[in-house]
Amino acid sequence: MLPRLIRHHAAPGYLGVDRNRFDAEVRPSLTEVPIGSRGIAFDRIETRRLGRRVYCRPRAPESQSDERSKSMRTRTPGILC
């Protein structure tokens, strides 16, 4: 069973992005949970939901004959896609 909270140092790796991108693009949209006097954590489920919405692109429609559409069907690589 996975823990409900993800510490700040582990959250970028959970989404497959670097820490600077996480802090600039993802962190402002997440609810921060204070841990002690200096620690910060984020809800794992909320983090995953936001990551899927921001970083995973939907697939293009299936087409057997078109090679170009096959390359367009691939999603952005990462843990969430």
N, C-alpha and C positions, 0 to 999 in steps of 0.2 A: 504494500500500500504506500502510495506517495504522500509526503507531507503536504498539508494545505498551503503553507507559506513557503515562499522562496526568498532567501536572503538576497540583498542587493548585489553582492559579488557573484552570485550564481545565476541571476536572472538573464543577463545577456547570453550566456552559454545555453540556457534553456531554450531561447528563441533562435539561436544560431546567428546572432549579430554581435558586433564588437561593442564594447562598453560606451564609447562615445556616441555611436548611433542610438543605442538604447536610451542613454540619458537625454539626447536631443529629441528623438522622435516618439519613443514609447513611454518613457517614465512620466511625462506630463499628463498622460491619459489614464494612468493607473492610480489606484488608491494606495497610499503608503501606510504601512502598519508599523508603528514604532516598537522596537524591541530594546528594552532597557533604556539607558541614557543616550546611546549613540547608534544603535543598530536600526536598520530599516529593512523591512520585508514587504513582499507583494503577494497578493492572493494568486496562487498557481492557476486556478481556473480562469480568473479574469485576465491574467497575463496570456494564457494560451488563446483565449477567445480573441483578444485584441491582436495578437500575432497572426492568427489565421486571417483576420479581416484585412490587415495591413500588408502582409508579406506574401500571401498565397494568391496567385492569379487564377481565375477560372479557366478551364480548358476550352479550346475552340471546338466547334462541332466536328464529329467524326467524318472522315472522307477517305475511302480506301485508295483512290487513284491519285490523289494530289500529295506529292512529297512535301510541298511547302506547308500544308496543313498539319502534317505529322510533326514537324519541328515546332509548330505553334501550339500543339496540344500539350507540350511538356510544361510542367509547372516550375516556378522558381524553386531551385534546390534549397533544401533545409530540412530541419526536423519536423516542422509543422505541415509541410506540403505532401 
